[in-house]
Amino acid sequence: MLSTAMRTNIPQKRRQVIEGLGLLVGITAFMWLIEGINSIVGGERLDRWGGIHARNIGDLWSVFTSWFLHANFSPHLIDNTIPFLFMGAFIALHGARRLAAVTVIVIVIGGIGTWLISPSGVYTVGASGVVFGYATYLFARGLFDRNVVELLVGVIVGFVWGAALVSSVVPHQGVSWQAHVCGAVGGVVAAYVLSSRSRRDARNGGSDRSSVPDSDPLKAHHDALDSVLSRSA
């Protein structure tokens, strides 16, 4: 039979998963909405406004907007949506906060890196940098966490998407390999930062548990009796 703590944890875990998947679906829907607006207002107008323009100080803010934007529905947005949902779902299983944290770290590091090394005279849009960040996060977190299940997830992602990801870092006309590489770096950083915090939380939790009274009433009674006898002695 399940303990009370385990029964309490099940709905919490279910809520965590629902919130994570809800955020993932919401982000995806927002990208599709933005592309719908983009196609109505004239195709490249939003792309030029919100895309990353390399080493343009006045456009540095675009590292936060460029990944929402796409050149077209097909193939650009569709090709990004499928792996975004597939890989994002594995992260979303750990909750909305984890998905948001990974996404923000990848966007900031990947976006700034793209802004620094992309060629001049072009703009960069698309969620592929975030996709690469999700992929390397899933690859790396199992190594940093020393978790067999997470390593297995990384193997699955590599098996399904490995060839496509590797081919996408090879320079192609009209494809920003810079965004892919920088997004991948962001994913590794996210895995390291978040796994380090998880290990710190685990250590703190372990030390805190030592100060919590034992839930066994017989043992608690025995310990209290020992304490009284030691003080009377």
Backbone torsions as a table, in degrees:
resi	resn	phi	psi	omega
1	MET	NA	149.7	-179.9
2	LEU	-79.3	141.6	176.1
3	SER	-72.4	166.1	178.7
4	THR	-60.4	-40.5	-179.5
5	ALA	-63.1	-40.6	179.5
6	MET	-67.3	-41.4	178.7
7	ARG	-63.8	-35.4	178.5
8	THR	-69.5	-34.2	-175.8
9	ASN	-74.0	-26.8	-177.6
10	ILE	-61.4	-52.8	178.1
11	PRO	-64.5	-30.0	176.4
12	GLN	-65.3	-44.0	178.2
13	LYS	-64.3	-40.9	178.6
14	ARG	-62.5	-42.7	178.6
15	ARG	-64.4	-38.2	177.9
16	GLN	-60.6	-44.7	180.0
17	VAL	-65.3	-44.6	-179.3
18	ILE	-61.3	-43.1	179.8
19	GLU	-65.0	-41.1	179.2
20	GLY	-64.4	-47.0	179.3
21	LEU	-67.0	-34.1	177.4
22	GLY	-63.4	-42.4	177.5
23	LEU	-64.1	-41.9	179.4
24	LEU	-60.7	-46.7	178.7
25	VAL	-64.3	-39.1	178.9
26	GLY	-62.7	-42.9	177.9
27	ILE	-61.7	-44.7	-179.3
28	THR	-62.5	-44.7	179.2
29	ALA	-61.8	-38.1	179.4
30	PHE	-64.6	-40.6	178.0
31	MET	-61.9	-41.0	179.5
32	TRP	-69.1	-36.7	176.6
33	LEU	-63.4	-44.0	179.7
34	ILE	-62.2	-40.8	179.5
35	GLU	-67.8	-33.7	174.9
36	GLY	-62.6	-44.0	177.1
37	ILE	-64.3	-40.7	-179.2
38	ASN	-60.8	-41.3	-179.4
39	SER	-69.4	-28.3	-179.9
40	ILE	-75.6	-41.1	-174.5
41	VAL	-83.8	-4.1	173.5
42	GLY	127.0	27.9	170.6
43	GLY	76.0	-85.9	-171.7
44	GLU	-91.5	-1.5	-174.7
45	ARG	-61.9	-50.5	178.4
46	LEU	-68.6	-34.9	-179.8
47	ASP	-62.0	-45.3	179.7
48	ARG	-67.1	-34.1	-179.0
49	TRP	-72.9	-44.9	-173.2
50	GLY	-104.1	-0.3	178.5
51	GLY	-77.1	160.2	179.6
52	ILE	-77.8	122.5	173.8
53	HIS	-106.6	113.4	-168.8
54	ALA	-57.5	132.1	172.9
55	ARG	56.8	25.4	173.8
56	ASN	-98.7	106.2	-174.2
57	ILE	-57.5	-39.5	-178.1
58	GLY	-66.1	-18.7	-179.1
59	ASP	-108.7	15.3	-178.2
60	LEU	-61.0	-29.0	178.8
61	TRP	-60.7	-19.8	-176.1
62	SER	-68.6	-10.2	175.4
63	VAL	-62.6	-20.9	179.9
64	PHE	-92.1	-13.9	-176.1
65	THR	-111.2	-24.5	-169.9
66	SER	-63.6	-32.4	-174.8
67	TRP	-75.8	-15.0	174.0
68	PHE	-76.7	-21.8	-170.1
69	LEU	-97.5	148.3	179.4
70	HIS	-140.8	156.0	-177.0
71	ALA	-70.0	-30.3	-178.4
72	ASN	-167.5	170.1	175.8
73	PHE	-68.2	-49.4	-178.6
74	SER	-128.7	125.5	10.7
75	PRO	-96.3	-8.3	-165.6
76	HIS	-61.2	-57.8	-176.0
77	LEU	-67.7	-42.7	179.9
78	ILE	-62.1	-45.4	-179.6
79	ASP	-62.3	-29.4	177.5
80	ASN	-85.0	-32.3	-175.9
81	THR	-64.7	-42.0	-174.8
82	ILE	-61.8	-54.5	178.4
83	PRO	-69.6	-28.2	177.6
84	PHE	-60.5	-45.2	178.9
85	LEU	-71.1	-40.8	-177.7
86	PHE	-62.5	-52.3	-178.4
87	MET	-75.8	-37.5	179.4
88	GLY	-62.5	-30.6	-179.5
89	ALA	-63.9	-37.9	178.1
90	PHE	-63.5	-38.4	178.8
91	ILE	-73.1	-39.1	-177.6
92	ALA	-64.5	-21.5	177.3
93	LEU	-61.5	-20.6	178.0
94	HIS	-92.8	5.0	174.2
95	GLY	109.2	165.2	-178.1
96	ALA	-66.8	-36.4	-179.0
97	ARG	-64.0	-40.9	179.0
98	ARG	-67.3	-43.9	178.1
99	LEU	-60.7	-44.1	179.7
100	ALA	-64.0	-41.7	-178.7
101	ALA	-64.2	-46.1	179.0
102	VAL	-61.8	-44.9	-177.9
103	THR	-62.2	-44.9	-178.4
104	VAL	-65.0	-44.2	179.6
105	ILE	-61.3	-44.3	180.0
106	VAL	-64.4	-42.8	-179.0
107	ILE	-62.2	-45.5	-176.5
108	VAL	-67.7	-52.1	-177.1
109	ILE	-70.5	-45.6	179.1
110	GLY	-65.5	-39.2	-179.6
111	GLY	-67.8	-44.5	179.3
112	ILE	-66.1	-40.5	176.9
113	GLY	-61.1	-43.3	177.2
114	THR	-62.8	-42.2	178.7
115	TRP	-61.0	-32.8	-177.1
116	LEU	-80.4	-38.4	-168.6
117	ILE	-111.3	-6.6	178.8
118	SER	-67.9	154.8	178.4
119	PRO	-69.5	153.4	178.3
120	SER	-74.1	157.5	174.2
121	GLY	83.5	4.5	176.5
122	VAL	-130.6	164.6	174.2
123	TYR	-122.6	151.8	-175.6
124	THR	-117.1	127.4	176.1
125	VAL	-135.2	161.9	174.1
126	GLY	119.7	152.3	-177.9
127	ALA	-89.0	7.3	-176.5
128	SER	-64.3	-31.9	176.4
129	GLY	-62.6	-38.7	176.8
130	VAL	-68.6	-37.6	176.7
131	VAL	-59.3	-45.0	178.1
132	PHE	-64.6	-36.8	177.0
133	GLY	-64.2	-42.3	176.4
134	TYR	-60.7	-42.7	-177.5
135	ALA	-62.4	-50.1	-178.0
136	THR	-70.5	-29.7	173.5
137	TYR	-61.2	-46.1	-180.0
138	LEU	-66.5	-34.6	176.0
139	PHE	-65.7	-45.7	-167.8
140	ALA	-85.2	-28.1	-172.0
141	ARG	-65.2	-34.0	177.9
142	GLY	-64.3	-35.0	177.4
143	LEU	-69.1	-45.2	-178.9
144	PHE	-69.8	-37.5	-178.9
145	ASP	-84.2	-13.3	-175.3
146	ARG	55.1	49.7	-175.2
147	ASN	-119.5	121.7	-175.4
148	VAL	-65.2	-40.6	-178.8
149	VAL	-63.0	-44.1	179.9
150	GLU	-67.4	-34.7	174.1
151	LEU	-62.8	-38.8	178.7
152	LEU	-64.6	-40.0	176.8
153	VAL	-60.5	-43.4	177.8
154	GLY	-60.5	-38.7	177.7
155	VAL	-64.1	-42.4	179.1
156	ILE	-61.8	-45.9	179.1
157	VAL	-61.1	-43.5	178.7
158	GLY	-63.1	-38.6	-179.9
159	PHE	-66.2	-42.6	-175.6
160	VAL	-77.4	-42.4	-170.3
161	TRP	-117.6	-1.5	-173.4
162	GLY	-54.4	-49.9	-177.1
163	ALA	-63.0	-42.3	179.6
164	ALA	-65.3	-38.6	-179.6
165	LEU	-68.2	-43.9	-179.9
166	VAL	-63.2	-42.8	-179.1
167	SER	-66.1	-24.9	-177.1
168	SER	-79.3	-11.6	175.8
169	VAL	-91.7	-5.7	173.3
170	VAL	-79.2	131.3	-177.3
171	PRO	-56.8	128.4	175.0
172	HIS	-129.7	153.6	175.3
173	GLN	-64.7	125.7	177.2
174	GLY	80.9	4.6	179.1
175	VAL	-117.3	129.9	-177.8
176	SER	-89.1	92.2	175.0
177	TRP	-65.7	-24.9	178.7
178	GLN	-62.4	-43.4	178.6
179	ALA	-64.5	-37.2	179.9
180	HIS	-65.8	-47.6	-178.2
181	VAL	-66.4	-44.8	-178.9
182	CYS	-67.8	-36.9	174.6
183	GLY	-63.2	-39.1	178.0
184	ALA	-62.9	-41.2	176.4
185	VAL	-61.2	-42.3	178.1
186	GLY	-60.3	-37.0	178.7
187	GLY	-65.4	-40.0	177.7
188	VAL	-65.6	-42.4	178.1
189	VAL	-61.7	-43.0	178.5
190	ALA	-60.6	-42.6	179.1
191	ALA	-61.7	-42.2	-179.3
192	TYR	-67.8	-47.7	-176.8
193	VAL	-63.3	-47.0	-175.5
194	LEU	-74.2	-32.6	176.7
195	SER	-70.8	-35.8	177.4
196	SER	-63.1	-41.8	178.6
197	ARG	-65.8	-39.4	178.7
198	SER	-63.3	-40.1	178.9
199	ARG	-66.8	-38.9	177.5
200	ARG	-63.8	-42.6	179.0
201	ASP	-62.8	-39.0	-179.9
202	ALA	-65.6	-42.1	178.5
203	ARG	-64.0	-44.1	179.1
204	ASN	-64.0	-40.1	178.3
205	GLY	-64.0	-37.3	178.5
206	GLY	-64.9	-41.3	179.4
207	SER	-71.1	-32.1	178.9
208	ASP	-69.9	-35.3	-176.8
209	ARG	-65.1	-26.2	-178.9
210	SER	-68.0	-23.2	-179.1
211	SER	-93.5	-3.3	179.4
212	VAL	-84.1	132.6	179.6
213	PRO	-60.2	144.7	179.3
214	ASP	-64.0	139.5	-178.0
215	SER	-76.6	-11.6	179.3
216	ASP	-76.5	113.9	-175.7
217	PRO	-64.3	-33.4	179.4
218	LEU	-67.0	-41.9	179.1
219	LYS	-68.5	-38.6	178.6
220	ALA	-62.9	-41.0	178.5
221	HIS	-64.3	-42.0	179.9
222	HIS	-63.3	-43.3	179.1
223	ASP	-64.3	-40.2	179.5
224	ALA	-64.5	-39.6	179.2
225	LEU	-65.2	-41.4	176.7
226	ASP	-60.5	-40.2	-179.5
227	SER	-63.8	-42.1	179.7
228	VAL	-64.8	-44.7	-179.7
229	LEU	-63.0	-38.8	180.0
230	SER	-67.5	-36.2	178.9
231	ARG	-71.3	-37.7	179.6
232	SER	-69.8	-27.2	177.2
233	ALA	-73.0	NA	NA
